[in-house]
């Protein structure tokens, strides 16, 4: 076990298990030579729609484009405000600034790291037009009260589900819905390290609204109604056929990938329980967790020391995210902060993500956990 190779994300190991399926799909795609909008794109779109219980799917080039196109499709005006969590990846707010809209940053829940109705409600103004729940690290934000709030104030809901594809939210009446299919629009990324990742860049936009789906589809294709006829100012953002072929194969395995991640998280929970100054991830009662990341909190200023110790032992660990959005220079002149960001500030100094992927074994998790225990002795 001393020479056990530990990866933050093991894409090579994952590929080895589905190599024949992937290779055949790639070879077929290359032989067809339909590299742009080939039949594999249509097939993947249909398959993903079925997985998401019939949502309209518009594939695009990446997750950031998905967010931008979603906001372009809502007819927002310069200066309109969109509320986002302060504790998230930059892309969530970056596209807001790019479209001359105003990102309004608020705090998150200290237990689940996701935004809540209360976080959103305090920031609503006459200029607020949309809210962006981010399903961070693999589980859904508490969507039922968020959706009720949006309805009350007539706000659009754009779900950022780049880290939570496959997570399922349960409403009080027992209704279950996939992450990304509850608001007006859902946006996801197929970056290679995502739970459903391709071998390059890729993304998709979801909606249950027929009219909105048509508009999104046009905007993603130069605002085009039909060839050379352009109704909207659009962009050129598409999922290429090779990536769609890969995603078609990996989508078949997504549920088993989610189970592998949950099983790994269960082992981490078991091995890391009872360690002073370490808090394992909490799991919401109304959302499954697909563990895009396994993120612990390290208290009393010991986070950075633990990270260095693990790296010296050949164990990678990552900090998502060390600098909150409100402290990024890019947002200093355009952003707006509402309320205290106490939880965000705390998380930025305490969170640490351990290796999490589909190929983790008992031995790997045991080794990582034992090294963590050594550090805290």
N, C-alpha and C positions, 0 to 999 in steps of 0.2 A: 504493500500500500504506500510505501515511502515514495515510489516513483510514479504514483498515480497522476496522470495529466488532467488538470482541471481547467475547464473553459468557462468563461462567463456565459457564452452561448455556443452550443456545439452543433453548428450547421452541417459539418462534415459527417458527424455520426448520424444525424437525421437523414441526410441524403443517402448514406450507405444502405439504409433499410428500405428505401423506396427507389433505389438506383435504376432498376430495370424499368419501372413505370415511368420515371422521369426521362430516362434516355430515349425510350420509345416515343414518348410524346414530343420531345424536342426534335428527334429525327423526322418524325411525321410532319411537324410544322415547317422545318427547313426544306424538306422535299416539296411541300406545297408552295413554298415561297410567297405566301400571303402574309407578309410581315406586319402590315398595317390593317387593322380591323378584319383580320382573318376569322374563319369560322370558330376558332377556339375562343375568341373574345365573346362572341354571342353565346357559345355554350357555357362558358364560365359565368357570364352574367345571369343566364337562366338558372344555373345550378345554385349560385349564391342567393338569388331571389327565392328559390325553393327553401334553402336553408334558413332564410330570414322570413319565412312564412308569407311569401308573396309580395314583399316590398319591391318597388321599382328600384333597379340598380343602374347607375350610370358610372361606368368605369372611367378612370382618369389616370394621369401620369404619376401622381404621388398624393400623400395625405395633406400636404400644405395646399396644393391645388384644389383638393376636395373642399377644404374650408373656404378658400377664396371664392370658388365657383358658387358654393352654397350661399354665401353672403351677397354675391352679385345677383343671384336669382331672386332675392327678396325685395329688390327695388329700394334699397336703403339710400338715404341722401347724405352728402358730406356733413359731418358734425353729429349725425345720429350716434347714440351711445349703445354699446354692446357690453354686457357685464360678463366678466370672466374670472375664474379663480386666479389668485396671485401665484399659487403653487402649481405650476404646470410647465410644459415645454413651450418655448418661445413661439412656435408656429400658431398656437391657439390665438394669440393676440397680434402676431406679426401681420397677418392678412387684414386685420381690422385697420391698422395704421396705413397699410398699403392702399386701401380703398378710401382713405380720407375720412374714416369713421373714428370714433373715440373709444378706446378700450378703457373700461371702468373695472378696476381690480379690487377684489374683495377676498376675505379670508376663507379658510376651509375648516371642515370638521376635524378636531384633533385626534379622533379615534380611527376614522376611515380615510382621512386625507382628501375626501371629496367635498364639493360645494353643497350647501343645503338651501332650502327655501329661505331660511332666516338670513343667510349670507346675501342672497339675491335681493330679498325684499328691502333691506336697508339702503340699497344703492339705486333703487328705481326713481327716476326723475321723469319730467315731461319729455325729455329727449331720448329716453330708453326705448329701443325698438326690438332688442333681442337679448337672449341670455344663452350662455354656452356652458352646459354641464360637461365636465371632463370626467370620463369613467377611468379614474387613475389607477394604474398598476394592475388592473384586471377585474375590478368589480364596479357595478353600477352605482352612480350617485342615487340618492333617495328620490326617485323620479315622480312618484305620485303627488306629493305636495308641491314639487317644482312645477309640474304640469298644471296643477290647480292654480298656482300663482300666475303662471303665464296666461292662462285663460282669463283670470280676473283682471289683469292689466293689459290684455290684448297684445302680448309679446310673442315673437317667434322663439322657438326652442331649437337650437342647433346642437346636436349631441356630438361631442368629440370622442369617438370610440376607437381611436387608433390603438389603444392598449387593452381593449376588452371585447374583441370579437369572440362570440361564443358564450359570453356571460348572459344569464337570464335573470330578469327582474320579475318579482311576483307582487302583484297588486293585492290590496286588502280583500278584494272579492275572489281571489284565487286565479285571476287572469295572469298568464305568463307572457312576457314579451322579450324578444332579443334586444341586447344593447344596440342602440342606434336606430331602432324602429319605433320609438315612443314619441319623439318630438316631431317637429315639422320636417327636419332634415337630419340625417346621420352622416358622419364623415369618418372614413377610416384610411389607414395606411397599410400597404403590403411591403414595407421595408423588410429586408431579409430577416432581421431579428425579431419581427413581430410574431405573434402566435400563429397567424396565417401570413407567411412571408414568401415573396417571390425571390428571384435571384438577380434582382436589380431594384429599380424603383417601380412603384405602382400604388394606386389608390382607388377608392370608390366612394360614391355618394348614394345614400339611400333616401327614399321618401315613399309615403303611402298616398301622396296627392298626385293625381294624374296630370293636372295642369302644371304643377310645379316640376314634375318629372320631365315633361316636354321642354319646359324653359331651361332647366339645368342641362338637358341633353344638347340643346342648341348652343347654350353659352359655352359648353366644353368644346364645341366644334365651330369656333369662329362666329357664334351667334347665328348660325346658318339654318334657315328653314328648309331649303333644298339647295342643291349645288348652285353657287354664285348668287344666291338670294339670302341677304343677311338682315335679320330682324333686330338683333341685339348686338351691342359691343360684346364680343366674346374673347375667348382665349383658344389656344391650341393645346389641349391636354388630353392625351389618350393612353390607354393601357396597350402596350404592344403585344402582338400575338404570341411571341415566345413566352412572355411573362404570364399571359393568360393560360397557356398550356401547362405551365408549371403549377399555377394556382388551382387549376382544375384537378390535378392529382392530389395536391396537398389538402384541398377542401374535403376530400373523401376521408382524410385522416384527422380532421380538425378536432372532432370529439374525443378521439383517443389521445391526441396531443394535450387537450385540456385536462383529461383524466390523469395523464402522466405528470403534469404540472401540479395538480392538486395532491397527488400521492407524494410527490417530492416535498410539497409544502407541509403535509401532515408529518413527514419524517423530521423536517426541520423543527416544526413545533414541538415534537416529542423530545428531540435531542437538546433543544435550546431552552426548554422550560426551566424555570427556577433560577436563572442567572440574574444576579443583581445588576442593575443598570442596562439591561437589555429587554426590550419589549418586542414580542413577536407580532406579526400583522393580525389585526382584528378582522373578522369576517362578518359582514352585515347579514342580518336574519332574512332580508328580503331580496338578496342578490347572490347568485352563485359567483364564485371567484375563479378566474382562469389564470391567475398568477402570471401575468406578463413579467412582473418582477416580484421577488420575495424581499420585501423591504422591512427591515427592523429599525427600531429607534435605539440609539446608544446614548445614555444619559451621562451627566456630570463631566462633560468635556472629553469623553474617552473615544469618541467616534473616529477622529483622524488618526489617533494612535493605533486603534484596532485595524483600520484600513492598511496602514503601513506594515503592521505586524503580519497580517494575512498575506500581503504581497511578498513579504520576505520569505514566507512559507510556500510560495508558489500558488497562492489562492487569489484570484482576481476579485475585486469588489468595486462597486460604482456608487457615486453619490448623485442621485436624481432628486432635487436639483439644488446646487450650492448657492445660486443667486436667484432671488425671486424676481418676478417680472417687474415689479415696481422699482427695483434698484438697477435695472438694466438701463444703460445710457440711451438706448434706442427709444425708450418710452418716456424719458424725462420731460419732453416738451409736449407730448400728445396724450399721455396717460392721465388717469384720474384715480385716486385711491379713496375708498369710502370705508370708514370704520377702522378698527384696530386690525393689524396684520400679525398679531401676537403668535398665532399658531403657525403661520407661514414662516415667520422668523425662527421659531423653535425647530420646525421640521428641517429647514435648510441647514441647521447646525447639528442635527441629530440623526437624520436618516442615512441608512447604508443598505444598498441592495446586494444580496449574495447571489452566487451563480444560480440561475434558474433556466432550465430548458427541458426538452423532452427526453434527453438521453442521460439524465442524472441517475446514478445508481445508489444503492444503500451505502456502499463503501465510500463513494465520493462525499455524500452528505455526512456520513459519520466522521470522515477526516476533517471536513470543514468545521463541523460542530466541535470536534475535539480540540482543534486549534483555537477556536473562539473561547472554549472553556479554559484553556491554558492561559490565555491572555488575561482573563478575569480572576485567576487564582491569586 
